[in-house]
Structure formats: structure tokens, C-alpha cells
Amino acid sequence: MKTIDRRQQVMDSAEKSFALFGYKATTMEQVARLANVGKGTIYTFFENKEELFSEILRSIIADMRQITEQTVKEENSFLDNVHMSMDSLLEYREEHELLIKLFQEVNEFGTPQAKEGLQKVETAILEYLERQVSRAMELEQIRRDDPKLVSFVLLKLYVTLTSDWNKAHPTLHKDQIKDFVGLFLKNGLSPPRERHATRFHT
């Protein structure tokens, strides 16, 4: 007979509750009912709702890290790796029910814990991007600059083109986004020797 993992059962039910009701409206009683356990069982694993929420976010970030590990290939160019991984990460973010609910909650109520949770997710994405950007700079695939700043601009550019743009314009195809970002990288982040070569030929 299969042993029931009560801790995971509580986490799965809590994630469902947060996705349905948001952080603010979720209670430990709701989680207990969804998990079909006594409220005391939850407190054997987690001290409070904040700790439970943080553990779920850690699990989500671990999933996102796994996504990047699966998409990034050594033989690919910096642009291809960034595009494939950002496409996968943003798609995960937009389809994950809990993250969708947190975005709604932040927009409607400005719940501090929800805002902090989304910030943790964004920070994880930025840390991944910063590693990729730093490596590309070391390999002289792009010019040297502040990797944190470049990563921040890249993330905001992708979010704008995949989400914000669609609110008032026709949705861009993935290839259109890749081409635009590629043009941005080529003109703004090209290594010095490539920029010089471009000016010489023109």
C-alpha cells in the first residue's frame, strides 16, 4: 500500500487554495479541508501561512530552474538560449494558476505578500538571465556591460512584447519577438569589433 506524503498533500492543497482565493483570502482551515486533514496536521510541517506560501514559491522557482536547464544548450547561440528559455519561463508564468491569481491580487488589492511572492519569481528569472549574460560577455558574444542592468532590460523587453503589447495590439508571433530582440541585441549589445565592422560595410 502506497504511503501518503502528508506534507506534499498539504502543499498541493495550499497551492490550489492560493490559486482559487489568492493569498489574502486563503486560511489554514481552507487548506485543511482541501487536504482532508486536521488543521493541526498542517502545523506539524509549517508554522504559519507565510511559511507554507514561501515553500510553495520555492517549489515553483525550482520548476522554473529545471525549465531553463532543459532548454539551454551549450551549442546554441546566446540569443537562441535566451529566447527559448524566456519563452518557456514566461509561458509557464502565464499558465500557472497560482501566479495568475497573484498577479490579479496585486493589481486589485496590492497584497504585500502576493507582491513579494511575485518579486521572488522575477528575481529567480533575473538571476538566471544574469548568469547567461555574464557568460556571453566572457565569451565576447556581447559587449561588456552591467549584467544586472542588461538582464533587467531583457526581461522587461520580453514581458512587454509577450504580455503588455497584446493589450492594445495584435499578438506577436514567437518568431517576431525573437527577431525584434535579436535586432535589439545586435545593435545594442554587439561586441565592439562587430559594431566597427558594421559601420565599415555601411
C-alpha positions in Angstrom: 0.0 0.0 0.0 1.4 3.4 -1.0 2.4 5.7 1.8 0.6 9.1 1.7 3.0 12.1 1.8 1.0 14.3 4.1 3.4 17.3 3.7 3.1 17.2 -0.1 -0.6 16.7 0.2 -0.8 19.9 2.3 1.4 21.8 -0.1 -0.7 20.7 -3.2 -3.9 21.7 -1.4 -2.5 25.0 -0.3 -1.3 25.8 -3.8 -4.8 25.1 -5.0 -6.3 27.3 -2.4 -3.9 30.2 -3.1 -4.8 29.8 -6.8 -8.5 29.9 -6.2 -8.8 32.5 -3.5 -5.5 34.4 -3.5 -3.1 34.8 -0.6 -5.2 37.2 1.4 -8.4 35.1 1.4 -6.7 31.7 2.0 -6.9 30.3 5.5 -5.3 27.3 7.1 -8.9 26.0 7.7 -9.5 26.0 3.9 -6.2 24.3 3.3 -7.0 21.6 5.9 -10.4 20.9 4.2 -8.9 20.7 0.8 -6.2 18.4 2.0 -8.7 16.3 4.1 -6.5 16.6 7.2 -6.9 18.3 10.6 -5.5 21.8 10.9 -3.1 20.5 13.5 -1.5 18.3 10.8 -0.5 21.4 8.8 1.2 22.9 11.8 3.4 19.8 12.2 5.0 20.8 8.9 4.6 24.6 8.7 4.5 27.2 11.4 2.1 29.5 9.6 0.5 30.5 6.3 3.6 32.7 5.4 5.9 29.7 5.7 3.6 27.5 3.7 3.4 30.1 0.9 7.1 30.5 0.8 7.7 26.8 0.5 5.3 26.7 -2.5 7.1 29.5 -4.1 10.4 27.7 -3.7 8.9 24.7 -5.4 7.7 26.9 -8.3 11.1 28.5 -8.7 12.7 25.1 -8.7 10.4 24.1 -11.5 11.4 27.2 -13.4 15.1 26.4 -12.9 14.5 23.0 -14.3 12.9 24.5 -17.3 15.9 26.6 -18.0 18.3 23.6 -17.6 16.2 21.7 -20.1 16.1 24.5 -22.7 19.6 25.9 -22.6 22.1 24.1 -24.8 25.9 24.8 -24.9 25.9 24.6 -28.7 23.3 27.2 -29.1 24.0 30.9 -29.5 23.3 33.3 -26.6 20.3 34.7 -28.4 18.8 31.3 -29.1 19.3 30.2 -25.5 17.8 33.4 -24.1 14.8 33.3 -26.5 14.0 29.6 -25.8 14.3 29.8 -22.1 12.5 33.2 -21.7 9.7 31.9 -23.9 9.4 28.8 -21.7 9.6 30.7 -18.5 7.1 33.3 -19.4 4.7 30.7 -20.8 5.0 28.8 -17.5 4.3 32.1 -15.6 1.3 32.9 -17.7 -0.2 29.4 -17.5 0.5 28.7 -13.8 -2.8 29.3 -12.0 -1.2 30.4 -8.7 1.0 33.0 -10.4 -2.0 34.3 -12.4 -4.0 34.7 -9.2 -1.1 36.5 -7.5 -0.9 39.0 -10.4 -4.7 39.6 -10.1 -4.4 40.1 -6.4 -1.5 42.5 -6.6 -3.4 44.6 -9.3 -6.7 44.6 -7.4 -5.6 44.7 -3.8 -1.9 45.3 -3.7 -1.5 42.4 -1.1 2.1 42.8 0.2 2.7 39.0 0.4 1.5 38.4 -3.1 3.7 41.2 -4.4 6.7 39.9 -2.5 6.0 36.4 -3.9 5.9 37.7 -7.5 9.1 39.6 -6.8 10.8 36.3 -5.7 9.8 34.7 -9.0 11.1 37.7 -11.0 14.3 37.7 -9.0 14.8 34.0 -9.9 14.4 34.8 -13.6 16.7 37.7 -13.4 19.4 35.6 -11.7 19.2 33.0 -14.5 19.4 35.8 -17.1 22.4 37.4 -15.4 24.3 34.1 -15.5 23.6 33.8 -19.2 24.5 37.4 -19.9 27.7 37.2 -17.9 28.8 34.0 -19.7 28.1 35.7 -23.1 30.2 38.6 -22.1 33.1 36.3 -21.1 32.9 34.6 -24.4 32.7 38.0 -26.1 29.4 37.2 -27.8 28.1 40.5 -26.5 29.8 43.6 -25.2 30.8 44.0 -21.6 28.3 46.0 -19.5 26.5 45.7 -16.2 24.9 42.2 -16.4 22.3 43.1 -13.9 21.1 46.0 -15.9 21.2 44.1 -19.2 19.3 41.2 -17.6 16.6 43.6 -16.3 16.2 45.2 -19.7 15.9 41.9 -21.4 13.3 40.6 -19.0 11.2 43.7 -19.3 11.5 43.7 -23.1 10.2 40.1 -23.2 7.4 40.8 -20.8 6.4 43.9 -22.8 6.4 42.0 -26.1 4.7 38.9 -24.9 2.1 40.4 -22.5 1.8 44.2 -22.4 1.9 44.7 -26.2 -1.1 42.3 -26.6 -3.4 44.5 -24.5 -3.7 47.1 -27.3 -2.1 45.4 -30.4 -2.4 42.1 -32.3 -0.4 39.3 -30.6 3.1 39.0 -31.8 4.3 35.6 -33.1 7.2 34.0 -31.2 9.4 34.4 -34.3 8.6 38.1 -34.5 9.6 38.5 -30.8 12.8 36.6 -31.4 13.7 38.8 -34.5 13.0 42.0 -32.6 15.0 41.0 -29.6 17.8 39.8 -31.9 17.8 43.2 -33.6 18.0 44.9 -30.2 20.9 42.7 -29.1 22.8 43.1 -32.4 22.5 46.9 -32.4 22.8 47.5 -28.7 24.9 44.7 -27.3 27.2 43.6 -30.2 30.8 43.2 -29.3 32.9 46.3 -30.3 34.6 44.6 -33.3 31.2 43.7 -34.8 29.9 47.2 -34.5 33.0 48.6 -36.1 32.6 46.0 -38.9 29.0 47.1 -39.4 30.0 50.7 -39.8 32.8 49.9 -42.2 30.5 48.0 -44.5 27.8 50.6 -44.5 
